Amino acid sequence: MIYCGIDWAEKTHDDALVDDTGTLLAKRHITDDAAGYKILLDLLAEHGDTAEHPIPVTIETSRGLLVAVLRQGQRQVFAINPLASSRYRDRHSVSRKKSDPGDALVLANILRTDMHAHRTLPNDSDLARAIAVLARAQQDATWNRQQISNQLRSLLREYYPAALDAFAARTNGLCRPEARELLKLAPTGAARLTRPQITAALKRAGRKRGIAADTERLRDALHADWVHQPPLAEDALGKQMLALLCQLEAACTAADDLAQAVEEAFPQHPDAEVILSFPGLGLQLGARVLAEIGDDHTRFADARGLKAYAGSSPITRASGKKSSITRRRVKNDRLNHAGYLWAFAALTASPGAKAHYRRRRDERGDWHASALRNLFNRLVGQLYHCIQVHEPFDEALAFPAPAEVPTVTATAA
């Protein structure tokens, strides 16, 4: 067996090939372009890399063009966490020396000694990879939109609290189109909006119903009395607010466009029907779940592996007479975040899920987050089974009703 290790960087990469005895057979320093990739593939071919028996490769990333080139065909590609590879480095030297060629050699030796302990990159389909790109981008855009909205809210509190009061009662508040339209017209309290101006802004934002009532409500809120900053400072803060508003507009547009792209791509996947059958999972949240678990059904040996990957199952630390059971901290953060939202939404969509949550809260004394994590742990195990057998969610099987204890009535002698 020949093993290849690649120390990845932004512009150049270091490659090392070793045999079963750990002997260094070859090493190269290549560039991150088509010419460098060809040099690497030729180097692998010189040492016996074929379509039937490709040389396994280990690298410290799972993304990028280099990984896409290596994953062509049947080659096994192992993505090693940089923290794990740094621990392996200490096995070869106690002086803590480090170099890029040396790191490539360490990565190659990881496969030589502990290949069985590491997992290859999942063999997901092209559609699943495309959904993963869109779902993660939409999630990032949603987080970015919320971050900018929080910054805008903090700024308005400093000089324009009436604007916050006007949109506080609405869901998504400052992210709503009518809020952005009105803030453009009145960046400071000095701009007094009339009823026709407010009505026109609501119509430009796409409102169809309740315009007259909202016009009166918004006019009263924006014309309310509050403490003002000095005129020059208020004008400067208004300009800063408009700059933030431009960023918020771009973030809202990006989130909406990516959400539409996810809604178009996700239903095309064969597993979408099974995922959407689960209570609490819609198009956006279901796409995030598929993006993280993939569609390689051999990726996880059993449901326990998927639960550990999602961070829903607890972890036991035992030493001697001491033991503790805590939640997992090393996990897929995106899947764990989606699982929290999934379990929370399932409380209103599934009577069995709500009953399970209440038992954890009332009988076990769990906190809210702990009870939701336990519910997510159960749901993700059910999802693993349903995807493997390609069957939809069944409420009666997932949360069977507790067996009734027969009551014995006393009879008169």
LINJO-V976914 format. One record per pair of residues at least 24 apart in sequence whose C-alpha atoms are under 6 Angstrom apart, sorted by the first residue. I is the first residue (numbers start at 1). J is the second residue. D is the distance in Angstrom with one decimal. If there is no record, write none. Layout:
I | J | D
I | J | D
This chain:
3 | 56 | 5.7
3 | 108 | 5.5
4 | 57 | 4.7
4 | 108 | 5.0
5 | 57 | 5.8
5 | 58 | 5.0
5 | 104 | 4.8
5 | 107 | 4.7
5 | 108 | 4.0
6 | 59 | 5.1
6 | 104 | 4.9
7 | 104 | 4.7
14 | 101 | 5.6
15 | 104 | 5.6
16 | 104 | 5.4
16 | 105 | 5.4
77 | 120 | 5.5
77 | 121 | 5.9
78 | 120 | 4.5
78 | 121 | 5.9
122 | 299 | 6.0
123 | 296 | 5.5
124 | 294 | 5.9
124 | 295 | 5.4
124 | 296 | 5.1
132 | 291 | 4.0
134 | 262 | 6.0
135 | 288 | 5.4
138 | 255 | 5.6
138 | 258 | 5.3
141 | 255 | 5.1
142 | 255 | 5.7
145 | 251 | 5.1
148 | 248 | 6.0
159 | 229 | 6.0
162 | 222 | 5.4
166 | 218 | 5.7
166 | 221 | 5.3
177 | 205 | 5.1
178 | 202 | 5.4
178 | 205 | 5.0
187 | 238 | 5.0
188 | 238 | 5.5
274 | 392 | 4.8
277 | 392 | 5.6
277 | 393 | 5.5
278 | 393 | 5.5
279 | 346 | 5.2
279 | 349 | 5.4
279 | 350 | 5.9
280 | 342 | 5.3
280 | 345 | 4.6
280 | 346 | 4.3
303 | 381 | 5.3
303 | 384 | 5.9
310 | 335 | 5.7
310 | 336 | 5.3
312 | 373 | 5.7
312 | 377 | 4.9
339 | 376 | 5.9
343 | 372 | 5.8
343 | 376 | 5.3
352 | 399 | 5.1
